[in-house]
């Protein structure tokens, strides 16, 4: 909440009804101080007066584990694009023909709501750095998922191998942690080198149906939102397979931003279901 512009007093008022469901340790305290927490808020959390009861924490964890949001039935819904004026020539029965998603639809979706790890701290990300990307690897993970934690180092190693040679590609992290502190811990523990959607906007930016117990999830999409490969939904491929397919695609790709898109291994007929701000 602090990173979203709330004051320490507002957070304290919120804690009266919602309570604090994370572990308050030195790492969390440092993160709060960097986010602008005042001494009164720090002392209240340190003293445990707003800590959630064990039953509340258990209920919240169970709710997070069961949390699902909509995924397209056939992975074939189109990306929602900004409203456009109807063309002069109408389609059949007076209906205007549908317009394709813009080539930078994913960038437009993410713009303004990205953070990254910089010298051990979560900071605002300059999203202009991804404005020309042609491929995005969407990474859904959680610090509370052991398989996700175990998989993340492999993805980090893959990223360090390919990203320096392929600036036309980027990975974006979507946290499925129940709290922002859990997201921060996951990023810091893995030393994630890619940007992440700010915690408060994850469910709004990309609602994906996936039980947190089945994480991690990788979805490879084009800049206009077409799904190429996915470890969820109909494809239900192994995350390692999605990385291998991306590796093959990048082998035909050019780092030149003016070059045509890379040669794809399949027809990108599916589109990811996303919502703008």
Buried (B, 14 or more C-beta within 10 A) or exposed (E): BBBEEBBBEEBBEBBEEBBBBBEBEEEBBEBBBEBBBBEEBBEBBEEEEBBBEEEBBEEBBEEBBEBEEEBBEEBEBBBBBEEEEEEEEEEEEEEEEEEEBBBBBBBBBBBEBBBBBEEEBBEBBEBEEBBBBBBBBBBBBBBBBEBBBEBBEEBBEBBEEBBEEBBBBBBBBBBBBBBBBBBBBBBBEBEBBBBBBBBEBBBBBBBBBBEBBBBBBBBBBBBBBBBBBBBBBBBEBEBBEBBBBBEEBBEEBBEEEEEEBBEBBEEBEBBBBBEEE
